[in-house]
Amino acid sequence: MEPVYPDFVPDPADSQSEMESLQHDIADTAIFADSFETDIFDSHALVAGVDQGFDGDDAISAIVVMRDGHVVERVHASVPTQIPYIPGLLSFREGEAILAAFAKLETEPDVALFDGSGRIHFREAGLATHIGVTLDLPSVGVAKSLLCGRPTESLDDPLPVGSRVPIVADGNVTAPDGTVIGYALQSRQYDSGNRYINPLYVSPGHRISAETAADLVEGCCAGYKLPEPTRLADSYAAELTG
C-alpha cells in the first residue's frame, strides 16, 4: 500500500509548530464516521494489526494481517528515525517505518488496528488517524493509556468485562466540548477482586465511528486484553527488537 495523501508525510526539517499545523490538516481530512466499502465484520475481511518498537535509533514497525482468526501475512520495516520524540507528535517519529511496512504488504487490509491513539489526541490526529488518513484506510487506535479527554464516569474502580465508558473532548482536545472521541473498553477482566485489568482506550482513526471502532476491537479480542491482530503484531515487534 502506498500513501494516497503523500502531503501528510511530514518533512523532518519542519518545525514543531509546522508539524502541529499538519496534524490539524490531517484531522480536518479524517472521517470519524463509518465510511468503508467492505464489511469489516465479515469473516473474510482482512484486519491488520500494527505495532512499533525501537532498536537504538531505528524505528521498527510490525504488521500482522489476519482473516477469520488466521494469520495471512506478516511484514516489517526498520527505518532510522529522523524526527526526535516530541509529546503529541509520536506518530511523525514512527510513521516513516509504518508506511514502509505497509508498502511491503501483498494483501490490502480492509481495516487496521494500531497500537496507539486515533481521535483521542490533543489535535484529534493520533497515530491511527495520521496513518489511516495518509493511506485512506479505515483505521482504529487501541491505546493502553488515556492520552487526553475526559471519561464520563470514574475509571478508578474495576470495570466488568464488556463495559464501555465514553471518552469525551474537554478543553485539551480540539473537538467541541462533550464530543465522544472514543471509549474505555473493558475487553478482559479477572474474576478475583484482588487484582484487575485496566481498560483499553479505543478511538476512531479514519473512516470509522467511535461506536464501530469499539465493536470491532471487542470482536477481535480472543480471550486476551488486546485484539488479536495487535497482540500478534506486538509479539512480532518484540521478536524483531529482542
Secondary structure, DSSP 8 states (H G I E B T S, - for coil): ---S-GGGS--TTS-HHHHHHHHHHHHHH---S---SS-TTSTT--EEEEEEEEETTEEEEEEEEEETTEEEEEEEEEEE--S---TT-HHHHHHHHHHHHHHH-SS--SEEEEES-SS-STTS--HHHHHHHHHT--EEEEESS--SSEESS--SS---TT-EEEEE--TTSSS-TT-EEEEEE-----SSTT-----EEEEEEESS-HHHHHHHHHHH-SSSSS-HHHHHHHHHHHHHH-
